[in-house]
Every structure is written in C-alpha cells, then in structure tokens.
C-alpha cells in the first residue's frame, strides 16, 4: 500500500492587527452594556411588570402597573390600575400617564406604524362594557386582501381623555378629551363632553379644533362647538393609502346663509367598498338644519340648489350611479304655501327616475312622473316595478292659502298608478272642482268617478250639489247577476239647520238658530229579499250628526247617533252629545226587535270644562259654575215589557267651584243599585284642603257608613263609623227622616291634631300650639240618647307664654245620659294649681229639636275653682315686670240659665312686693285685688297698691246683664302717686277719676292735682367737656302733626271731662330759669278726639344770663279747643342792663315761636340781643378793645373750673328774686377801667346803683324807672 503523502506543516498565524482588536473590544463592551442595560432598570422594570400582569390575567384583567422608561425608546405606563371581569369587556381603567416615544431603529426598519415618536395619554379613565359577550371569532378567511399600508402621524398627547361606552344603543359619553398633535405643529383639539347614542346626535358641547398634521395629512381647522355649526372643516387624505384610496374633504358654515360642500373618494380600502361622492348645497334650511332636525311643527323649508352625485356601489342596487338636483325650493306651512320647488333624480342602468319639476303656487301647478325597477337588495325597494303619474292644475285655490282660505275656487285632476308586488295594479282618479269654497261652504258642482270590470258596477263617487248650500253624495256597487246583491253608502249634508225649523212639526217650540245636519249610512242586502219585505238578510248602519247648534245664547257642538241593524236586533253603538271638544255625553245600547224587547244601555259622560255649560244654565236660570270637570258612567239592563231595571255607575267631579263655595271641590261617587237598595263602595269628596271619604250603604230603612274619614290638609283626620236609621214614609217632623225611637250608632275619633297647623288652616293667628285628641261615641235613640265627647290635650300652650311657661295639660269630658248633660274640665299649668270646671244641665234632645229656643232657658249648675297659686309665673309674661311675689285664687259657681248666667264667688290676689324691669321705676308694695261675683255683677272691692310712698286704689263694679254691652261704674284714686321721676324732673299727683256708663259709651270725669313738682335744669352757656367727658349727640327732634292722639274702639266713644290743676306750683330750679309754673287745664272731648283746654302760667320767673337778668312779668302756655295739642305762647320779660331797659316778647305757636325785642333808649333788636348776651352794646364793645372776648374768656375759665373740680352752680332754693345784687368785672368794660358794682332795688321804680373802679373812684346813681308797656 502506498503511504499517504505527509501533510504540509501549518504556517504560524499572522498577528491580529490592533484595529481589529479594538473593534472586538468595542463589540464586547457594547454587548456587556446591553446585558447591563437589560438587567438594570430593576430587571427591565420587573420584566415589564411581569409581562403586563400576565397579559392582564389572561383578559379577566385586574392589572395595576407602574414601570417607567426605557425599553430603548422611552416607554412609561405609570399608575394605570384597571379592573374587569364578569367576563370583562373591561369596565374601568384609570391611568395618569401611558407614554411612548419610539424608534428602536424605526421599529426594526419601518415596521409598527413607522415607529411612533411620541404618544402620551395622561389622566385617561375608561369604562366600556358593550352590553353583550364578545362573539366567537370567525374562522379566518383562507385568503384575505392585504391591509392598507401603515401611515405615520404621531406626536399625539391627549391629557384628560375620560370614557364610558356601554351600548347597544345607550351611553358612549367621553367628556374631557384634549389633544395636541405635533407634526408640522399648530395643534390643539379639546372636547368636554360628547354623549351620542344617537337620536339624531347632538349633545357634543364645547368641542373645538385647529389641529393639523402631515405626512399623509389630517387637518380639522376651526371646527368649534358644532350643533348650530357656523364654520367647520375636515380634511383627511392618507395619500391614497397605497391606492386603496381614502380622500375626503368637507366644509360647512350654516345657519341661515347656510352652505355645505363635501367631496369624495373612499374606494376599495379593505376591498370592494366604493364611493365617489360630491355634495353641494347652499342655503339648505329648515333654519339651516336646526341642530340637525326633527321637530318641525309649523314646517318651513328652503333648498335653493342642492346637487348630489354618487358613483359606485354602496351596496349595489344594480351598481348605483346617481344624481339629484333640486334648485329653487321652499315650502312653508301654517297652513300652506309652496311657491315653486322643482326636482329631479336618476340612478341609471338599474333604472329609476323621478321628476316633479315645479310644484307651484302662483297660478298653481303640480305635475309628476316616476318610473321604476332597481333592486336586487335595499330590501327589494318595496318589491319594485312602479309607474305613476299625477297632474293637478288648480288655478288659484287661494294660492294655496296662508292664511284664511282653506280651499276656494277651482281644482282639476287626474292621477294614474300601477304597482306590482307591492300590489295595487291600477289606480285611476279624476278630480274636478270649479267654484269651490269649503269653509264658507258653497261648492256647486258634481264630480263622478266610476269603473266596471263587466261583473260589478262601481260608482266610486257621485256628488251632487242640491242648491247653493245643501248636497248629497252616494257611492256603491251592485252585482249585475244572481239575487242582485247591493251595497250602498250615502251622505247628506244640510249646513243650514235653522232652515229646517219650519219642518219640525212642533208649534211653539223655539227651533235652533243655527247649525248643520249630516246624515250618512250604508246598506247591504239584495233586491229580491227587500221586495218581499224580508229583512233577515239585511244589515244597515246609519249615522246622524247635527253640529254647531245654536239655541238661545247657548251652543252645542254636535249630536251624533250611530245605529246598526242585524240579526233582528238594533244597536245604538254611538249616541253622543258634544257640547264642545271638552264636554261630551255618550249613550250606547242594544235591543231585540221582538218581545219582550230586552235591552241594555250605557251612559258615559266626560265634561272636562263645566263653565262651558253656563250659557245653558243661564237659559234655565241656574247659577253659573266657575270651574270644574266631571265624568259620568252608568250601565243598566232590563226589559220594556214588563218594565224592570238594575245597574250601577260612577260620577266624578274635579276642581269644581261656584261663587258660594269659595275653594275648589271634588266628588267621586260609585253606586250599585237594584230595586230600592243602593250601595256606594266609593264616596269621597274634597273642598280645598278638606277631604272626606265615606263609603256607604243606603236602603229604605238605614244609612250605614262603616269607614268615615275626614281630614284637612296635613292635619290629623277624623275617623269613625256611623249607622243612622231612616224612614222616608214617616210624616215630616223635627228629626227629618230619622225615626226618634230606633237605635243609632256613632263612633268618631280625632288623634293628635296639631293645634298650630289647625289655626293656620283656619286662617287664624297661630296663638295656640300642642296636640288635641277627641272622641265621640253615641248610641241609644233620639228619644233617649247616650253620648260621650272627650277632649284631651297633653301639651297645649299659647304663643305669648310658650317661651316662659311649660305647656299646659287640659282634659274635657262631656256626657249625655238619662236626659242630663254633664261637663268635667281640668287645666293643669305648672306652677299654678289645677283649674277645674264641672257641672251639668238637663238636656232633652228631642224637646230641643222640636223647640230650639228652649236651649236658652236650660238651668246651669257649674263650679270653677283655682286653689291658691303662686303669681311668680306672671313676671316672665309681662315685659314691664322683673319679679312678683304673691298668690291668687278663684272660686266661682255658675247658675241661672244659658241665656242669663249668674255667677257667685270670689277672686283674690295678694302681692306683697312687685319689682319692675326699669331701674328708675320704683317697686310696688302691698298690691291687692279682691273681686266678688254676685249674679250678673262683678264688684271691685279692693284693688290697691303702694307706689314710691304714694297710693293707688280702684273700686267699682261691672254688670253684664247685657252681655253685648256691660255697665261700668269704677273710680280711681291716687294720693301723692309718683307720676314721673328722673334726673331732671320729679312730679307727683293726687287724682279722683270716675268712669261710668256702658262698655260702648261711658263718661270719664274727675280731677288730677299735680303736687311736689320740681324741674332741675342747668344750662351751660359755653358748654365745655374734658376729653373723656364728651357729651352725647343731642336727640333728634320730631315735630308731630296737629292731629290729637286717639284711643282704639270702644274707648273712642267714651266722653272725657277731667281737670288738671297744680295744688302747689311746680318749681323751676336751675342756673338760668327760676320760678314756678301752675296749670289750669281741662281734658274734654271723646276718646277718638280728646281736647285739652286752659293754660300753664309761669310765676315769679326770671332768667339769669351771664351778664344780665331777665324778669318774666307774664308767661303763659295757652291750649285751645281748635289746637288742643299745639299751644300758643304768650311771654313778656324785661331786664335792666348797663343803663338800658330791655323788653322781650315771645308769642305764636309753641313749636314755631316768634320773638321780639325792644329797649329804652331804643336799640335795634340785634343790639338788644348783644346787650343781653354780653352786657354791652356793640359800640361799647368796640371802644373797650375786645371786651366781649374778655368776658367770654372769663366765662370759659369759670366753666372750666366747675368741670375740673366738679363744682356745680349752687342750686337756688328760694323762689324770690334778690333785692341786692353785685357784679364784679376784672375786665376793662368802662372808660374808668375795671370795677365792682352794686344794685339795690328800692321798689319797682327806684334803684340805687354804686360802683368803685380800679383807681378807687366811687360813683353813686339813683335810677327812676319809667316802664312803657
């Protein structure tokens, strides 16, 4: 064997170039980086949150999430959540974030939607549901056409999104959407609502737009909030989606200047679909598609141009093609015009054509045409072939109305039709007309349409105008062979019913003054039977309608009757009286046409507006109805011979009112009757808030109400039952139809009636509150009744006392038995002792029913008592009182009769101490009241109190023999009673006043003497205050009218005659005015118009001014009958100042006084006022270099001294003027300098005056005063 050749030795490998080493190192580094990257972001965000929570728990969902960037392109997700199951379609999801932004090398080169590059949804929220389980997925088609290629738009960003969807066919809701697309920028959309499932779409709400994009386009533009639209736009394009096309465009703008436009394409897309549209419109309307149509009540339309075009299949009929043109247009309505229209349509090779071309108004028109064929499909277009034609000419028919005409003159016609499987294989029609009118009725022509097929004669229309106003129409068929079966229909129209009055045949019966009569009917029989008077094979119907009947001032809309005959029986299937379209009665019935003529009948009435009957009521002199509606139903049966009936019915009355009733009322009455017995299973009534329910049974012998309920608004109801015997055969008597000797039973109860609500319901002041329960039980007979009435209120209170006192408890029991009525009442009001009333009277019910006046003479025997009780509880009830210590008690017996009660007993009250609320009102002590009741009189034996050292006392009596106008005789005496006391005034009075007469008119006489009166008042001529002693603002002064005060009734009729005097003068004490005042006044007139007459005079009064003194020689305040409360002033005063004798006179109304000055030597009034105020004339003041200012400064200093050191002016107690007076002036008030002066009054005519000046010079003068009056 040859040996193998020896292998050549391997050459040593060439060394690796450094560049390749570097490349390998970089690859290894990149691989390590990838491993690190994959393992980092904690283990690729925990393997994308454990593979999206294991593919959302295999679609039962639940999920939650976080994850965040980066699976090499910036993933995110975040807090998402979700929920799902009951076999999902989700039902919830929240988000806050879902991000993206990708490339991943353009998703491994231009895959998934060309590798995104941003998509951010943020808040989201969804819900879903879709309202049925997902259908099973169909088996994939063995070969499906390729999907259109992916397009690229992103950057997207939505923010708030929102959701819901649910469907079939409800929900889809959305809400806050938002968007902000980017490519090529602009961006924005927004939403805030959407809504949908459908009925013609809107909601949507705030919407908006401007978005744009590119790379295969999208644009929206200025869309805004849709519904009324006004501007929009939409473009898509997707540049031919790799030739399965898309396209489209849009514009709108609308309302009233409308517009639209749509363009086209769509084509094959996922294959086969096709469309190639064009739509154009301009002024469309109804009110530019008022957000997207229906309602259109009064109609109105327009179109002025509309062009549609279409091309291939949505969904076939014979491969489509189309076109429509409208042009012009209009319609209107209310009630009707058209004013031209035009039209047209085509489809093409599957045929169909429609033209109308015009429709008309001005000299009318309407033409027509149609042809047919198309389907397969669109479900077989009502089984196709069709041919039609129409043509009307119509010169004028009042130019198709608005408004007034319906109808008037001329018309014309023709129509032809033929259908196929939708049937009707032929129609012929012909219209004629001419001088028609309709609403104002003349018609004056005859029109006829008839056809025959050789076996049957058909008179389709035979209409004859009998004269200018009455017409008859007839149609029918007749077989031309056999027993000559006939059928016929007739119609008679007699619109002037008043013309038929003469034919009624009833003299003296006023006929209708207007109306019309229509009669129509049908007959089916055969001529052979009718000729033998055999009606067994006959059937007939007749209908009568008399309408718009006027009789006297009343009207009746119609009377209708519908009678049919068949099988030897007659049926009144409709007998109806219609007053108007709100009030009607109907009667139906059936009767056999052979003896005993059994019948049944039914009456049904619906009177929904009863005031419409008032004209008929007035014709019969019945009172008018203001409001109301009623329904009546009755059904009965019986025989005519012999006469027998039974049946039942129901009457309801709602919102019924008449002048006498006030509130609206209602009634619901259901009755069943047979013979003499009637039951009322429903008997309920109301009047305003009052409600009554009283189902009852009535026979000739009793009335039974087993469940009575009466209520008022929300108040507790009165409930119970009663059984009343009856005897309508008995002679008339005081008990009516109720027999006196048969037993009756009454049980009534009222539980927890709210008294406050009851007061409000009765329109009374809501003074009482609390609950009241009551019950009445009665048995026996009217001859010997047994009855108990119980009243119980556990918590009654009065509004005025409710906040101060606990509620009271009151019980009352009234029983009637053995001819005697007994009363027991008990009121418990803490802290008072119980107030009790009990007693009885003889009570013969039957005797009182026979003679009601006997009630007034029944003798009384009652007792009222209140044990001694504390008066402390009165203080909170009287605002003027702070506290009252004392007790009160009452014991009274009531006798006499109901007409003349007599009371004997006593009331005592003692209050050792009473404290008043005002601090300046002194308390009262030893207050006592002793009242004694004796028959019809109350004696005030002692009513007295001590008040601030004075006493008040009253005595007298009240006689109520005449309850309506009791007699009064009372006196009031006071001794040194304090009338007024405050910082300025103190006044007491003695009084003796008597009131005598009747409550309605009494005389008040007597005398009031004022005593120990003091008026203290200092006047600061230059008032000064320290910073913390600022005086309050002076009170506002209101000057009243001249009208005197008046007293309320009955005191307005009381007469007054009271003197008002001063026992000793009222002393006027102060730094300015001193002296006294005396009054001599008389108060007269009546309480309605009191009159104050007399005067108040000043005594020895003088006014001290800082630099002068004024003596009041006469001062009167005069009250007169014509101005009793607006007195006249008459004041005269004089003064001697610096050598001048000055006189002041004040007069006129006290509220508007007039003041005059005079002097000797004479000065002007201004100079005199200056002299009195400053002690100098203005001329002297100019010569004394600011003397007035110096005097004022001295006065200021003295006032300030009193303020700082609390030194008041000495109170003058003497009422006499001093005879010697000094004046010291530290100021330079004379030419000789400062001085001291003394004046001594020798008598009223002589004064000695001496003065010493600063230089020691003395001057003495003797003045003789001559006074001029």
Phi, psi and omega in degrees: 000135179285140180281147180294147179292146183288133181296143177289138180295138177294136175286152176297132180300145180290145179295141181290127181294149182301326181298317179293322178301316180299318181299315179297318180300320180294318179299315179298318180298319180295319179297317178297320179299317179298316179300316180296318181297318180293324183277341180273198188044076213344102180038067178042060178043058179042059178042064181037066179038068180036069176039064178039062177041059176045066179041056178043063178035057179041048170073008162285345178067217197102289175056207197121167181193170168209275184051181170181188192301141050189113169258059176063033173187003170096035169326187169188276184077279183075214203284002183000285192078198180154189174197277175084197190043173296351087184044049172038246257352085173040277192060069170119166180170136166242189178209277204046084173103156170185072198273192172184250188075104188226175176192298181036054183053058181044053182039068178042062176058089168059033170270212195342103178043040178053038169060048165043270191068068174092142174188121181224119166249157190231277183288317181051214192116129180215186179202300178069198178143297178069002166060017168192155181298147178301134178292155177299140182289132178292153176299138182298142178297138183302326172213115179251148184295151182297142179290152174301151183295156179295147174248164182236121170234318204330202238054124186222292178057109168244165177237293191270335176047261189092189187187223195092191192137183194148294179057195292316143284285075172217173178062225202060110190232314182057242180125272200262354179005222193119165178187166175196068183305156178242301196328129180065004181046200202093274172072185184099156156200222176146173176205278193061075175102169178195298179081251189078213242000091168027282209358089177046043169057269217339181255051230190094297179070223202292339174034219177129180180191228199071100175212157175205178173189186171196197198052080176078017159065160172175148177200157174225315177080218199269038193318308183068216192261021181042246214000284181290351177067274191038081178094142174184189173172162178194131171230143164231183174188302180051035184010075172064015178023063182044051171070009165267010167064175166191288177070207176093158185199177179189164168199156169214195168178311171035197295325228223301339173273012179016189176156175174183190177165145179207146177238215193205193186104179177163296175057207197297325187034246182286002165111144178083307176324153178200157176182151179207086194271192172174128170221146176215146177210161165236282191260025173002246179102179013283122197030065180040063169061038187331115215346082160070031166068193246351178323311154169209081188289299182273014179055211190105128176214183178188167170206323185021088182076137170198132178226128175240150171213156184209173177221264190254177221326041161302123270296080168076292215345101181038052171063032165049223205086155182190181173171147175208140175225140176244296180065147182059229178110182182130167176198297185074219183137191189058070332245077117129139153220180170219315181050062174070161179205301188072170176183191174166170173189172173196166159229295170142229200300332172285002179067166171135138184211148176212136175221148167231313178046091185089171169208313164111173157193283183306114193049039165040193178169245193077116164235205182186205180141169173178159166224225183189203186063153170180275201336177019295139172087207204037080220337082166057025178024070179039046169061034171031228235339150180201146172219142181211169174192149177208152177198127173227153183245302165073027186310102158100307186029055183038054176036051176046046164072249227349128333247186192069272191323119126267118173092236202072196213289151174070172184177194171177201183186218191096150173196149176217148176206168173191130176241199175219254185290342168283004176064200201052104181262353174191143172224135171236141180211151178213134180242152177227253177118239184099232195286045181306174174202305175081277185296323176259033189028316187326143179226310171053063165193175174231133177233143186220136170226127181218148174221160174210151177242014178098338177250336184226137173264127179242119170261102183288316179214131169222106186238124182241135174265112188287316173209200184299340187225358185232135186222156176228140177231148183216140168215160180174181176226156175213129175291141183268008180211181180069217181276017175057061177299137178234152165220141183214152175229139179227164181206124177241132181238116181236086191285346180253076186298330181298337179287345181270352183307320182296340183265004183291333179079005180246105179292159176067355176269116179297127180277175178294149179266356178182169178135178178221161181231130174237133175231135175215161181192178177216154181221136172230121181196199168219150188296329182295314180293320182296325180292338177264007183057039177254115186258005185296332180265004184268145166224145183212156173221141177223140181231133180236134177222114172255124188231164178051045182281133175242128181219119191053229181267002185261157178232156179223123184295311178195157167237128182234146174218138179229112184243137174230150178233130175194149176051046178057032177219150177246138178237127167264093184275344177211114170230111192223134172248121182245108178293313172199187186287005177247351185221121182210155174231143175225148180227129174234157180191171180216140177213138173285156182261012174232155182300148007273022178056054178297143181221160162220151185215156180218131178249134181222125181231139177227099183249088189276348176219087185298329178302339177294345178277354189300325179296322178290321178297320180296325179297333179251015174060038176261153181293151183284157176257135180273325185198161173141162175215153184215151169232144181228131174224132177212142177222134181215165180214163179166200178227154179281322182222109359284158182285120177214143177216154169205158180166206182182172180187188183214139177237128174236142180226127184232146175050041186272132176212145173225165181308319186287341188268331183080266182288162174289146179234168176213161180211136174228114186229121175244130186229146172231128183229147174205119183063232182263007183252137176224136174241149182237082181298335173234122171215099180227148182213158175214154173216107189060228180280356180283135179231138178226133172231124185210068175304138189216160171234131183237129172231182178292348187242347181200160170237122181240127175239099186283338183216089180267137174218126177229131182218163179227111182055228181268009180289156178301138184279154169271124182235164177156198179209159177207154177223117185242124176288150182225148174208094183282350179274346183291151177295155181302143180201181184294338182266006180064222181278003182270116179292138186288338188253005179258145186291148174233167178214127178227128175225112180232146181214145176227125187239127173053053174289127179281110187292327179295315179294323180296320178297316179297317180297325180275006180058039175253159175301138183283065185277331182255144172222164182126189181241149179227130173243143182216151174214146176229126176233126181225141177212193184077206180233174178295336177288318182223074184283153172233120184214149176224127173245122180241135175235136182215126175229110184280347189211050182278139177212158180257141185305321183292335185252353191299324184280347182251334185236148173292154177301150178267159174248131182228135175229141178223136177227124178240121181239147176232117181200142178054038175073020180223135177256127182241143181234136173223119180231145184216126178237126180242115180233105179295139005267010180288157172288160182298136173265123186239145175223124175214156181165188183202163173221151173290140187214100176261099187302316183295320179295322180290323176296324178288324183221085184303334181292340179297337179300324182295338185262002183295133181286141181260148173210091183227157176224134174243140180213143173225108177300162183305124187228149182291141177268002184304329184288349179286330186305313180296339183275342183246109185302331183285345183260140172261322182204146174221124178255122179165183182221162176217152177211158181217138169217124181214139174247134181250121177232208182077213181233174179300319181287327183225078180291146177237131183241133171235143179153188183220148170236128180237138172217131178231130178227097181300330182214133174231125179252130182268159185291323181280133184294331183273002176262119183291150179291162178254150179230154174052044177283135182220144170226126175234111177248133177239128179263129180217099180067244181261015184236149171241126179255129172272097183279328179202121172219100188214162176197153172261133186224107177053046177086350177253175180232148173235139179210146177227144174216162177149197183208162176228130182241115183258030175309320172258099186301327183287337185210074185297157177269142182235137171212103185217150177234148176235126177237147178220141176231117182048040178286132180288117179271318186203137174208124171209196185295336186253331190227142170223128185212131176239168182208150165256145181215145169223105184232139180231136173245123182218136179145213179251160181304322181281340181200113180227164178251132177248119182229165175140196188217141173237125179245123179276140181210160178051044179271135177225136173236117181251121180208119173263141179243124177268119184285326170236082187295128178237150177222142170290163185305328182263013182235034181298134183287153175291159176298143180296148180293149176294142180254123178245125178262118184284176176283172179284352183294131180286162174294158178219156182258152180285163176299149358274000186292346178294340180265357179284142179263150186240140173204084185232128175271142178236111186235169170249125177289317171227151186302148172282123186275133179256114187235126179180183181277348182243302183256128177226153178141212181216166177223136177235147181240149172216089188236158176222125177263118183225197182086211180232172178298330178286328182216079178290150181233129178249121182232153178123201180208160172245126185243146174273140181237126179048049183264143174214155182243122179260116176258165184302329185232016178198171177224136182242120177269129179269109180275333175213128178215109183230141170247112193252122178259130182237162184294328182282336176225073191291339182236024174222079191290162175266148181253136175218097185231131174232131178220154178223159183210152175243113186228119170051043177087000179247137171262124186245141175234136178244140176227124176243134183206176181095190181294139183299329181279342180222066187287158173244139185234132178233143175244147169216161183209166174221122352304158186293140172225160174290160182298323177298318179295321181295318179298319178296317180300315180294322186282324189243348183084001181219156172277168181294330180292316178296323182293323178295322181286342185260018174048065174081029181302319181301320179294322180294319178298315179298320180296320178297319179296319178300316182296318180293322178296319182293324177300315179296325180292312186292321186252016175054038179263103178281163173294143178298132181284128182275121180264335182281141179268354184262144179287141177291145181274332179249131178222149181242152169220135181238128178237110176283002184254163183273092185251002176223170179295335181276359180100200183288154187204163169240133181237149174229138178235128176239126182272109180286318172198191185290347182250339184242136175225138174257131184234131174228145179216146178237127180264184187292344180266003181089000179289139179244141176225130178242140183223149173240118181260131169253121187264123172252117186257128177258127182262000000 
